[in-house]
Amino acid sequence: MANSSEHQAFENLESKAVSQPLVTNIYTADPSAHVFENRIYIYPSHDIDAGVPEDDFGGHFCMEDYHILSMDTPTDTKASDHGTALHIKDVPWAEKQMWAPDAAYKNGIYYLYFPAKAKDGAFRIGVATSKNPAGPFKAQPEAIKGSFSIDPCSFVDEDGKAYLYFGGIWGGQLQRWQTGKFIADVKTPFDLEPADNALALCAKVARLTEDMLEFDEKPRDLVILDENGNPLLAGDHNRRFFEASWMHKYNGKYYFSYSTGDTHFICYAISDSPYGPFTYKGILLNPVIGWTNHHSVVEFKGKWYLFYHDCVLSEGKTHLRCVKCTEIFYNPDGTIQTVNAYKL
Ligand code: FUB
């Protein structure tokens, strides 16, 4: 905190928080929640303070491992920390920055999908496997072929087909892949961002192979349309995709939710197909304390929950976050009531 009035403003907001940190022994972020074996498992980033100065590329998010959390029910006030499930030293292709992960279960195996920067400076997405939802996980020796950028979200549909959603702009590098090859030489993360009146960059989606270890197809654009059926534009910062993909299904419809990055919302869009196109529907979560906003949505015993993070535990340090949970509510027309993480 820079000064006492900022500190006071922070304390006022903190006292209005609707949920408390699920763990306080470590900093955690980007919670991907799933119900495995009748228990809630949370796959978060593990934030650390390694003294890397803050920059626009996100260099200060310099995480080195993953810890998996679990809870009996989402209404527990505390989660259990299962310790280190995967460390970067055990991932042959990865050099640094283990960002937001996700997990899936299929045919008796748990899969952990995670992004990290490879030695050439490009983010790639890796996969690791375990027989246990809490790990430890063993990484594949190479990143998923054809993978790039960050924030993988795995989704296994009711017909057994599995998909990986991913991508993030700015520090997440999506804008550096527009030619199909990684453009290594940029001065800022904004260099290759499309003009405001051009189409927004899209999140990507690819079906996974039966063994869940590779893409079964070339990643496709996940297009988000506005209320008139037009794709969102790059200048539409309140609605366009930035990072933090999440997919869930409710009443037979596909809900794609994501962060708008520099405007700090979690928004959502609905489709009849896992590939889209999706139609923008609104804000799921208003901005939280800290720059980033990241989430997941999961059903447990007939109720729906939003997992998210903020920076309350570190008194506002943007790279030291804590995961939280709150119930969400659908309207009869399938839209979701916007969550405010702090009482108004
Ligand atoms: O945790 C590092 C990055 O911050 C994530 O990959 C983004 O989604 C943002 O939450």
Boltz pocket constraint, residues with backbone or C-beta under 6 A from the ligand:
constraints:
  - pocket:
      binder: B
      contacts: [[A, 29], [A, 30], [A, 45], [A, 61], [A, 98], [A, 99], [A, 100], [A, 150], [A, 151], [A, 243], [A, 244], [A, 292], [A, 293], [A, 294]]
      max_distance: 6.0
